[in-house]
Amino acid sequence: MPTEGNTVPPRYRYEQIADDLAERIASGEFAPGSKLPSRRELIEHYSVTEPVIDRAMQILRIKGITETLPGVGVFVTE
């Protein structure tokens, strides 16, 4: 029986990945203007499917953390 008021809703994997990438960007691992790893590399790194990575990338883009250049890659905003 869950304790009322103390339950934390489960987080989707794409949210966890978006948060992890945002933390890695904030820490300087990916500097402003730098290109993030490819979709394939991220799929392998996080052991997830392509739609999960796409959704994580969408979150970062909406938050203004990254920008996508079609056919080129995803870059950290300046």
Backbone bond lengths (Angstrom), bond angles and torsions (degrees), N, CA, C in turn:
res aa  C-N    CA-C-N  psi(-1)  N-CA   C-N-CA  omega(-1)  CA-C   N-CA-C  phi
1 M - - - 1.462 - - 1.533 108.68 -
2 P 1.356 118.13 118.44 1.472 119.87 -178.74 1.520 111.81 -68.51
3 T 1.319 114.51 148.21 1.464 120.37 177.49 1.520 108.48 -81.07
4 E 1.316 116.73 126.50 1.464 120.40 -177.87 1.522 111.00 -63.89
5 G 1.325 115.59 138.49 1.457 121.12 176.68 1.517 114.29 82.20
6 N 1.316 118.04 -11.94 1.457 120.53 -177.94 1.519 112.93 -110.37
7 T 1.317 117.32 8.44 1.454 118.90 -178.69 1.523 110.33 -87.74
8 V 1.299 115.19 139.22 1.462 121.68 177.05 1.519 106.13 -108.14
9 P 1.334 117.18 126.71 1.467 117.81 -179.51 1.519 110.45 -63.40
10 P 1.319 117.30 146.05 1.468 119.35 178.67 1.522 109.94 -64.19
11 R 1.314 116.28 146.70 1.461 120.78 -179.84 1.513 108.75 -102.85
12 Y 1.302 114.49 140.19 1.461 119.71 176.37 1.521 109.40 -71.63
13 R 1.324 115.53 150.48 1.467 120.69 -178.69 1.527 110.97 -60.53
14 Y 1.331 118.30 -37.28 1.463 119.74 -179.28 1.527 111.29 -64.92
15 E 1.345 117.17 -31.71 1.467 120.44 176.70 1.525 110.21 -67.97
16 Q 1.320 116.23 -41.14 1.462 120.54 178.65 1.527 110.62 -63.10
17 I 1.325 116.40 -41.74 1.463 120.66 -179.67 1.529 110.09 -67.36
18 A 1.328 117.35 -43.62 1.468 120.66 178.27 1.526 110.18 -60.12
19 D 1.336 116.95 -43.22 1.465 120.60 178.73 1.527 110.86 -64.43
20 D 1.334 117.08 -42.06 1.456 120.56 179.70 1.529 110.77 -62.97
21 L 1.319 116.79 -45.23 1.466 119.75 178.97 1.529 111.03 -65.02
22 A 1.329 117.16 -39.50 1.472 120.61 178.09 1.531 110.15 -62.08
23 E 1.327 116.85 -40.89 1.468 120.54 178.04 1.528 111.04 -65.87
24 R 1.327 116.06 -40.13 1.464 120.16 178.90 1.535 110.73 -65.42
25 I 1.329 116.76 -36.04 1.467 121.13 176.71 1.523 109.56 -68.53
26 A 1.336 117.30 -46.35 1.466 121.78 -178.99 1.532 111.51 -62.00
27 S 1.333 116.33 -32.70 1.468 120.56 -178.68 1.526 112.37 -76.61
28 G 1.328 116.01 -11.70 1.456 119.78 -179.81 1.514 114.16 96.67
29 E 1.337 117.01 -0.21 1.470 119.27 178.22 1.526 110.13 -59.72
30 F 1.333 115.53 -38.57 1.461 121.67 173.70 1.523 106.71 -117.28
31 A 1.319 116.43 106.53 1.466 121.85 -176.10 1.525 111.28 -75.28
32 P 1.346 116.99 159.37 1.467 119.73 175.53 1.527 110.62 -54.86
33 G 1.320 115.20 133.89 1.460 121.17 -179.62 1.516 113.90 88.99
34 S 1.335 117.05 -10.79 1.462 119.03 -178.63 1.523 111.12 -82.06
35 K 1.306 114.52 156.77 1.462 121.75 -179.42 1.525 109.38 -89.97
36 L 1.326 116.51 134.59 1.455 120.66 175.79 1.526 109.30 -75.39
37 P 1.340 117.15 161.18 1.465 119.26 175.91 1.531 110.46 -56.68
38 S 1.316 116.23 158.15 1.458 120.95 -179.39 1.525 110.86 -66.46
39 R 1.306 115.33 162.23 1.464 121.47 177.34 1.526 110.09 -54.06
40 R 1.328 116.05 -45.71 1.471 120.58 -179.32 1.531 111.30 -61.10
41 E 1.329 116.27 -43.06 1.472 120.04 178.66 1.531 111.02 -63.49
42 L 1.330 116.89 -40.56 1.467 120.31 179.37 1.526 111.11 -67.57
43 I 1.335 116.55 -38.99 1.472 120.64 177.33 1.529 109.54 -59.37
44 E 1.323 116.24 -44.58 1.466 120.12 179.79 1.527 111.47 -68.72
45 H 1.331 116.90 -42.63 1.470 121.19 -177.71 1.521 111.68 -62.07
46 Y 1.335 116.12 -44.51 1.471 120.39 -175.97 1.533 113.19 -95.30
47 S 1.307 117.48 -3.89 1.480 122.69 -179.40 1.529 112.10 53.56
48 V 1.334 114.61 53.35 1.466 121.13 179.64 1.522 109.56 -131.93
49 T 1.327 116.14 179.35 1.460 121.40 179.10 1.530 110.73 -92.65
50 E 1.316 115.16 166.03 1.465 121.34 -178.69 1.537 113.36 -56.83
51 P 1.347 119.64 -44.00 1.472 118.36 179.77 1.534 113.48 -61.30
52 V 1.320 117.06 -30.04 1.470 120.04 178.57 1.529 109.75 -67.27
53 I 1.318 117.13 -44.76 1.470 120.99 178.08 1.524 109.93 -65.44
54 D 1.326 117.49 -41.69 1.465 120.57 179.13 1.531 110.85 -58.99
55 R 1.320 116.90 -41.79 1.466 120.57 -179.66 1.527 110.89 -67.77
56 A 1.340 117.30 -40.45 1.463 120.63 176.96 1.529 110.46 -61.99
57 M 1.332 116.49 -42.04 1.468 120.84 178.63 1.531 110.66 -64.05
58 Q 1.333 116.40 -36.86 1.462 121.12 178.08 1.529 110.39 -61.99
59 I 1.314 117.07 -42.41 1.468 121.08 179.23 1.526 110.33 -61.67
60 L 1.326 116.83 -46.65 1.468 120.36 -179.79 1.528 111.15 -62.45
61 R 1.325 116.52 -38.37 1.468 120.91 179.27 1.526 110.41 -66.36
62 I 1.340 117.11 -44.80 1.467 121.49 -179.72 1.530 110.81 -62.24
63 K 1.324 116.56 -36.74 1.470 121.29 179.89 1.527 111.98 -76.69
64 G 1.337 116.72 -6.96 1.460 120.46 179.09 1.519 113.86 79.94
65 I 1.333 116.79 15.28 1.460 121.19 -178.70 1.526 110.84 -81.96
66 T 1.332 116.11 -32.71 1.459 120.86 -179.56 1.518 110.48 -131.54
67 E 1.318 114.50 165.68 1.458 120.92 170.53 1.519 107.82 -135.83
68 T 1.325 114.89 144.99 1.454 120.64 -177.25 1.518 110.04 -107.23
69 L 1.317 115.86 130.45 1.450 121.42 173.02 1.526 106.09 -109.27
70 P 1.338 117.16 107.28 1.472 120.36 -175.59 1.526 111.75 -52.73
71 G 1.331 114.70 131.10 1.444 121.12 179.26 1.518 114.58 79.62
72 V 1.344 116.53 -6.04 1.453 120.74 -178.52 1.522 111.25 -112.94
73 G 1.344 116.22 -52.07 1.456 120.17 179.40 1.510 112.84 150.93
74 V 1.323 114.59 -173.81 1.461 122.65 179.42 1.520 107.13 -109.25
75 F 1.338 115.50 129.92 1.465 121.59 -175.18 1.519 110.32 -122.53
76 V 1.345 115.28 148.44 1.461 121.38 175.16 1.529 106.86 -74.33
77 T 1.340 115.82 133.10 1.475 118.71 179.88 1.518 110.43 -67.99
78 E 1.306 114.43 153.20 1.476 121.00 -178.30 1.509 111.74 -70.56
